[in-house]
Amino acid sequence: MTANTTRRQELLQGMRDGVPIGLGYFAVSFSLGILAKNVGLTPLQAAIMSLFNNASAGEYMGLTMMAAGATLWEMAVATLITNARYLLMSCAMSQRMDPAMPFRHRLFMAFDITDELFGITIARPGYLSPWYMYGGMIPAIPGWAIGTALGTLAGSILPLRVVSAFSVALYGMFIAIFIPPARKDKVIAVLVVLAFAASWGFASLPVVSDLSDGTRTIILTVILSAGAAALFPRKDGEGKEDGT
């Protein structure tokens, strides 16, 4: 079997495994596109945004801060904090790469490290194949970008009540992210409650309420995450049973 045949097989297998991911991205990004419309982006602008920034939480954070009138540095810092988990995924993937892998493949793979693409790629035995990950990207990236564009377009056509109903889906996605771990871990559950309470308090306190929404979000994120790490550090090997 030649190298070209192997690459073709890995690419096709990645495309096959990436189709469900692309369909899921399309559904979620549709709601993100409605939020982009509410912020004032056109379908083309929204599609370009999602084409080069395939990150639901990061884009949601950026759009929310745009709506709040945040500055560029506030958006950059908040997005960096929101997407910090990708640094850990990158480190994990780097340990599974062939030392002889060219830098260009490492660079292209790093462009689209998402939760789902990381999951299907890291689960394969042996050295990671860049061609398999490229195959996963082929349906995933267009699904995310096209879904965002259509969501933005729908936000311009659909009645206001329907748009509001679709917008709730994105909040539902984030609720679905933190509720399961909060049910398993009391520390996370307490942090969720504290985050809600602190957010309300920061919006009401005389001095802190004068800060922008973006700055308050950054301060709360750093304080709560640093406090949890200091008071409840995770022990070595903790979480391996549940795959985290």
Secondary structure, DSSP 8 states (H G I E B T S, - for coil): --HHHHHHHHHHHHHHHHHHHHHHHHHHHHHHHHHHHHHT--HHHHHHHHHH---HHHHHHHHHHHHTT--HHHHHHHHHHHTTHHHHHHHHHHTTS-TT--HHHHHHHHHT--HHHHHHHHTSSSS--HHHHHHHHHHHHHHHHHHHHHHHHHHHHS-HHHHHHHHHHHHHHHHHHHHHHHHH-HHHHHHHHHHHHHHHHHHHSTTGGGS-HHHHHHHHHHHHHHHHHHHS---TTTTTTTT-
